[in-house]
Amino acid sequence: MKATVVGWRPLPTPDFSGFLDRLAGRLAEEMRERAPVRTGRLRDSIRVVRVGQVRLVGPTVPYALFVEFGTHPHIIRPHRARALRFEVEGRTVFAMYVRHPGFRGRFFIRRSVEAVMREIPDLFAREVFG
Protein backbone atom coordinates (compact mmCIF):
# COMPACT_ATOMS: atom_id res chain seq x y z
CA MET A 1 0.00 0.00 0.00
CA LYS A 2 1.32 3.39 -0.97
CA ALA A 3 0.43 6.54 0.99
CA THR A 4 -0.28 9.72 -0.91
CA VAL A 5 -0.03 13.14 0.66
CA VAL A 6 -2.45 15.59 -0.86
CA GLY A 7 -2.02 19.35 -0.63
CA TRP A 8 1.33 19.22 1.18
CA ARG A 9 3.63 22.21 0.82
CA PRO A 10 6.87 22.79 2.71
CA LEU A 11 6.75 25.51 5.33
CA PRO A 12 8.41 28.75 4.28
CA THR A 13 11.92 29.19 5.59
CA PRO A 14 11.83 31.93 8.21
CA ASP A 15 13.90 35.00 7.45
CA PHE A 16 15.90 35.93 10.51
CA SER A 17 18.18 38.43 8.77
CA GLY A 18 16.38 41.37 10.39
CA PHE A 19 16.74 39.74 13.80
CA LEU A 20 20.44 39.08 13.19
CA ASP A 21 20.94 42.69 12.10
CA ARG A 22 19.24 43.98 15.27
CA LEU A 23 21.19 41.53 17.45
CA ALA A 24 24.51 42.55 15.85
CA GLY A 25 23.58 46.23 16.29
CA ARG A 26 22.79 45.62 19.96
CA LEU A 27 26.16 43.88 20.43
CA ALA A 28 28.02 46.73 18.74
CA GLU A 29 26.19 49.22 20.98
CA GLU A 30 27.14 47.23 24.10
CA MET A 31 30.79 47.03 22.98
CA ARG A 32 30.93 50.80 22.42
CA GLU A 33 29.55 51.38 25.92
CA ARG A 34 32.11 49.06 27.52
CA ALA A 35 35.17 49.94 25.41
CA PRO A 36 37.90 51.74 27.38
CA VAL A 37 38.34 55.28 26.09
CA ARG A 38 41.58 57.20 25.93
CA THR A 39 41.27 58.81 22.50
CA GLY A 40 37.99 57.21 21.40
CA ARG A 41 39.63 55.56 18.39
CA LEU A 42 39.00 52.00 19.66
CA ARG A 43 35.36 52.71 20.48
CA ASP A 44 34.78 54.46 17.15
CA SER A 45 36.29 51.54 15.21
CA ILE A 46 33.61 49.04 16.30
CA ARG A 47 31.74 47.88 13.18
CA VAL A 48 29.08 45.41 12.07
CA VAL A 49 29.89 43.66 8.79
CA ARG A 50 27.32 41.50 7.02
CA VAL A 51 28.69 38.47 5.14
CA GLY A 52 25.77 36.44 3.79
CA GLN A 53 23.84 35.18 6.82
CA VAL A 54 26.74 35.96 9.19
CA ARG A 55 27.27 39.20 11.10
CA LEU A 56 30.80 40.10 12.22
CA VAL A 57 30.94 42.57 15.10
CA GLY A 58 34.06 44.08 16.62
CA PRO A 59 36.77 46.73 16.62
CA THR A 60 39.00 47.20 13.57
CA VAL A 61 42.02 48.99 15.09
CA PRO A 62 45.15 46.81 15.14
CA TYR A 63 45.71 47.15 18.90
CA ALA A 64 42.24 45.90 19.91
CA LEU A 65 43.53 42.40 20.76
CA PHE A 66 46.08 43.85 23.18
CA VAL A 67 43.38 45.88 24.93
CA GLU A 68 41.06 42.87 25.10
CA PHE A 69 43.57 40.23 26.25
CA GLY A 70 46.44 42.29 27.68
CA THR A 71 50.18 41.72 27.27
CA HIS A 72 53.02 40.21 29.24
CA PRO A 73 55.93 42.40 30.36
CA HIS A 74 58.22 42.99 27.38
CA ILE A 75 61.00 45.19 26.01
CA ILE A 76 60.21 47.80 23.36
CA ARG A 77 63.03 48.66 20.95
CA PRO A 78 63.10 51.16 18.06
CA HIS A 79 62.48 49.71 14.59
CA ARG A 80 62.93 52.60 12.15
CA ALA A 81 65.16 54.84 14.25
CA ARG A 82 68.19 54.55 16.49
CA ALA A 83 66.29 55.53 19.64
CA LEU A 84 62.77 55.77 21.05
CA ARG A 85 61.43 59.27 21.63
CA PHE A 86 58.58 60.10 24.02
CA GLU A 87 57.52 62.64 26.61
CA VAL A 88 57.58 62.24 30.39
CA GLU A 89 56.19 65.04 32.56
CA GLY A 90 56.53 67.54 29.70
CA ARG A 91 60.17 66.63 28.92
CA THR A 92 61.34 64.87 25.77
CA VAL A 93 63.15 61.62 26.57
CA PHE A 94 65.26 59.40 24.28
CA ALA A 95 65.95 55.73 25.09
CA MET A 96 67.51 52.72 23.39
CA TYR A 97 64.79 50.49 24.86
CA VAL A 98 61.94 50.54 27.38
CA ARG A 99 60.81 47.80 29.74
CA HIS A 100 57.05 47.71 29.37
CA PRO A 101 55.43 46.32 32.55
CA GLY A 102 52.65 44.56 30.65
CA PHE A 103 48.98 45.36 30.55
CA ARG A 104 46.02 43.59 32.12
CA GLY A 105 43.29 42.74 29.60
CA ARG A 106 40.03 44.69 29.77
CA PHE A 107 37.82 41.93 28.30
CA PHE A 108 35.24 44.46 27.10
CA ILE A 109 34.36 42.30 24.07
CA ARG A 110 33.81 39.16 26.17
CA ARG A 111 31.70 41.03 28.71
CA SER A 112 29.64 42.61 25.92
CA VAL A 113 28.94 39.21 24.34
CA GLU A 114 27.97 37.75 27.73
CA ALA A 115 25.60 40.66 28.42
CA VAL A 116 23.89 40.44 25.02
CA MET A 117 23.63 36.64 25.22
CA ARG A 118 21.51 37.06 28.36
CA GLU A 119 19.17 39.32 26.33
CA ILE A 120 18.72 36.92 23.38
CA PRO A 121 15.63 35.06 24.71
CA ASP A 122 13.74 38.34 25.19
CA LEU A 123 14.92 39.78 21.86
CA PHE A 124 13.93 36.56 20.06
CA ALA A 125 10.51 36.43 21.76
CA ARG A 126 9.85 40.03 20.67
CA GLU A 127 10.90 39.12 17.12
CA VAL A 128 8.64 36.07 16.92
CA PHE A 129 5.62 37.18 18.96
CA GLY A 130 5.77 40.92 18.42
Secondary structure, 3 states (H helix, E strand, C coil): CCCCCCCCCCCCCCCCHHHHHHHHHHHHHHHHHHCCCCCCHHHHCCEEEEECCEEEEECCCCCHHHHHHEECCEEECCCCCCCEEEEECCEEEEECCEEECCEECCCHHHHHHHHHHHHHHHHHHHHHHC
